[in-house]
Amino acid sequence: MKTADYLDLYVSETNGILQGLEESILNMENGGDRDASIEEMFRNAHNLKGMSGAMGYEFLVEASHALESILDGCKRGLLEVAEAELDLLLRVVDQLGALVRWTIGGKDDGGGEELLGELLVLMSPMSIRVAEEDGSLVRETDQTPDNPELPVVAPGHQYDSKITDSAATGKDSENDFPRQPDGYSNGIKSTRVDLERLDCLMDLVGELIIGRIRLSSLARETGSKALSDELASFERLISEVQKEVMEARLVPAGQVFHRFKRLARDAGRELGKKVDFTLKGSEIGLDRTVLESMTDPLMHLVRNAIDHGVESPAERRAAGKSETASVVLSARRERNQVIIEVSDDGRGIDFERIKKARNAAGARESAGTNLSEEELCGILTKAGFSTRDEVGRYSGRGIGMNVVGKMIDSLGGTLHIDSKSGKGTTISMNLPINLSIIKALLFYVGTEVHALPLEYVKETARIERGSFNTVRGREVYETLVGPIPVVRPGDIFQAKLDADENRYLKVIIVNIGGKKACLVVDRILGQQDVVIKSLPTMVRGASGISGATILGSGKIAFIWDPKVLFYGRSTYESNKEAVVLEN
């Protein structure tokens, strides 16, 4: 049996082990149960040794065995894990990760022996202390893996090592783990599925939905009751399949969130700040594409919270706060969106400093004394903008928030910033749970059907002609909460409404991040699930169009991107004087 066939499984399991080791160390550092954390680390090191032995990775067997020996000494009270040992163990995990990457890379440049040597030297202070207490020990040779899916190689190959444990003294150790998990005989409860298969399933579900839409259109045209009845059952079945496939694609947010614990810890130490980093909603499921895309933005936001937001211990004492600042990374689901937030209890955003920096860069003075949320987001996410005078390791180049803004836009999400001076800042990112199938409102512009994501639709209405007023030369629609701008398709595309003389107009009230506009259309078809398809090459990159979908008639409908199309054409309801924002 070729071990290469198990490489993907090995990589996946090893990544989980390395993350588990790091989380256990950070848990001890934050005052968690040390005995339980050491036990968990020992189990991970033991599993890594078994899997690496099965794959024939001798350097990793040696390294994981050395770590296992130290942890065994910690369990038996031969070594006390103090603060210095925690720092050392984190460095060991980093070096172990480097050795793993070299090993799975299949290189043969002598780097593995060098990495192993550095790792053993790094652990030597702790291993010597264990050896002094435990005497001369013999190397364990049993390399049978705990993971039954990996191929087993016969034990017997001896490794020379100065670091040994008590498992080979001829006695059964209470720390030995069963070769087969206790629950294995109850049946396999889960299996690994290649992500490409899930993506393929999602595409097939999309095709089923398109087929369902076409059949529904055919049933209406033919007036066949039998076909309509069968379709009702068929639609329920497709909806269930769609739900299950979408749920299968969801990945717990914690798979990405947990990696920021180490980042927050290291950044706080380097900047001389005490930070309590907390995760909430790690169990919330996110679409894999969304979750992977959020890695870089979250990294920048966590760094900014610690660098820009959190004060030094002295500043916090002077302000009557605890020396230890709180930074929280959280996720929650609301309807068809997931909201990811990074919040801190630091100094808050200095709005005056931002306005001065913005004006110094040549921007015109903002109307009024306060920055609106949209203005604030626009300023902070502008490339090259920074409130720092000097470039540091974590800030000063004006890159981080720009990355955040671009990624949020590309995912069809919205960014919100809430900051109070002396109290802290919360940055929220509202993102779609799924990027493949969305609910949309279909409507006619002339003879063509278009789609608008339902999350941007506040309401639809039928109003009498002549209901619009004019303010500053622009049409507005008067509502109970104030006037909102009127947008006609001809303002956006080279399209005109049918020249009918009907008494009523059909309008869609669009809501983009708290700002609204009144869109005049020919006819509203209703809402339905639509499958987002990539744009053809000839129109790819067209501003304001996020994708296309196939209708029941077989025709293509473009899906609008309201944040682009209505930019400068919408207004805050609360700002009744400035009804129409300038571009």
Secondary structure by P-SEA (a helix, b strand, c coil): cccccaaaaaaaaaaaaaaaaaaaaaaaaacccaaaaaaaaaaaaaaaaaaaaaacaaaaaaaaaaaaaaaaaaaaccccccaaaaaaaaaaaaaaaaaaaaaaaccccaaaaaaaaaaaaaaaaaaaaaaaaccbbbbbccccccccccccccccbbbbbccccccccccccccccccccccccccccbbbbcaaaaaaaaaaaaaaaaaaaaaaaaaaaaccaaaaaaaaaaaaaaaaaaaaaaaaaccccccccccaaaaaaaaaaaaccccccccccccccccaaaaaaaaaaaaaaaaaaaacccccaaaaaaaccccbbbbbbbccccccbbbbbbbbcccccaaaaaaaaaaaacccccccccccaaaaaaaaaccccccccccccccccccaaaaaaaaaaaacbbbbbbbccccbbbbbbbbbccccbbbbbbbbcccbbbbccccccccccccccccccccccbbbbbcccbbbbbbccccccccccccccccbbbbbbcccccbbbbbbbccccbbbbbbbbbccccccccccccccccccccbbbbbbccccccccccccccccccccccc
